[in-house]
Amino acid sequence: MLFIGTSCILNNYFLFILNFNTIIKSGAKFLASAFYTEAAKLFSLADKKKLRLSISSLCLADAHYILAKQKPEMEARKILRKFKVLVKVLPLDDKITDLALNSDFKDFEDAIQYFTAIENDQDVIITRNLPDFKESKIPVMTAGELIKSIKK
């Protein structure tokens, strides 16, 4: 997730969890939006090794499920293999599942994302869905907010 307040540098990389599902689920409308531009900037920074991105294993599984409905299986996997070089995939385990099941989150998937970030010592969660994380113990930002904090 590396941020304390607005930013914290750890090994000269920024670490955070990214809700990748937003990109896959939103399709063409997303590609035309500011959210796409901001996410693309984050991926570009990751590609240049200026920050490190993390996602939950659930994100990767969800992304595959959605891509496989739109593309042939091997093409979907090829896309995800290219994407995976930009991110670290964090594990989903029994503890995270228990924490999510017993949490006050209204959305179970948000709970999994949140506890994956917490249990893997991430410092910020990047999502368009800020209201669902209002009780977060770590900062929650949009991609645009993160980019602005990096430029400061």
ChimeraX attribute file (.defattr): number of C-alpha atoms within 10 A of each C-alpha:
attribute: neighborCount
match mode: 1-to-1
recipient: residues
	/A:1	25
	/A:2	24
	/A:3	20
	/A:4	12
	/A:5	10
	/A:6	17
	/A:7	17
	/A:8	16
	/A:9	12
	/A:10	11
	/A:11	9
	/A:12	11
	/A:13	16
	/A:14	24
	/A:15	27
	/A:16	26
	/A:17	29
	/A:18	26
	/A:19	21
	/A:20	19
	/A:21	18
	/A:22	18
	/A:23	17
	/A:24	18
	/A:25	14
	/A:26	12
	/A:27	10
	/A:28	11
	/A:29	10
	/A:30	15
	/A:31	15
	/A:32	10
	/A:33	11
	/A:34	12
	/A:35	18
	/A:36	19
	/A:37	15
	/A:38	17
	/A:39	22
	/A:40	15
	/A:41	15
	/A:42	22
	/A:43	19
	/A:44	14
	/A:45	18
	/A:46	19
	/A:47	16
	/A:48	11
	/A:49	14
	/A:50	15
	/A:51	23
	/A:52	22
	/A:53	26
	/A:54	25
	/A:55	25
	/A:56	25
	/A:57	18
	/A:58	20
	/A:59	21
	/A:60	19
	/A:61	13
	/A:62	16
	/A:63	21
	/A:64	20
	/A:65	14
	/A:66	15
	/A:67	19
	/A:68	15
	/A:69	10
	/A:70	11
	/A:71	13
	/A:72	11
	/A:73	13
	/A:74	10
	/A:75	13
	/A:76	18
	/A:77	16
	/A:78	12
	/A:79	14
	/A:80	16
	/A:81	11
	/A:82	10
	/A:83	13
	/A:84	15
	/A:85	12
	/A:86	20
	/A:87	21
	/A:88	16
	/A:89	17
	/A:90	19
	/A:91	15
	/A:92	17
	/A:93	12
	/A:94	9
	/A:95	12
	/A:96	21
	/A:97	16
	/A:98	12
	/A:99	16
	/A:100	21
	/A:101	14
	/A:102	11
	/A:103	14
	/A:104	11
	/A:105	16
	/A:106	9
	/A:107	11
	/A:108	15
	/A:109	13
	/A:110	16
	/A:111	22
	/A:112	25
	/A:113	24
	/A:114	27
	/A:115	22
	/A:116	28
	/A:117	25
	/A:118	19
	/A:119	15
	/A:120	17
	/A:121	14
	/A:122	23
	/A:123	24
	/A:124	30
	/A:125	30
	/A:126	25
	/A:127	22
	/A:128	16
	/A:129	14
	/A:130	14
	/A:131	9
	/A:132	16
	/A:133	19
	/A:134	11
	/A:135	11
	/A:136	14
	/A:137	11
	/A:138	21
	/A:139	21
	/A:140	28
	/A:141	20
	/A:142	18
	/A:143	23
	/A:144	20
	/A:145	13
	/A:146	20
	/A:147	16
	/A:148	10
	/A:149	12
	/A:150	13
	/A:151	6
	/A:152	7
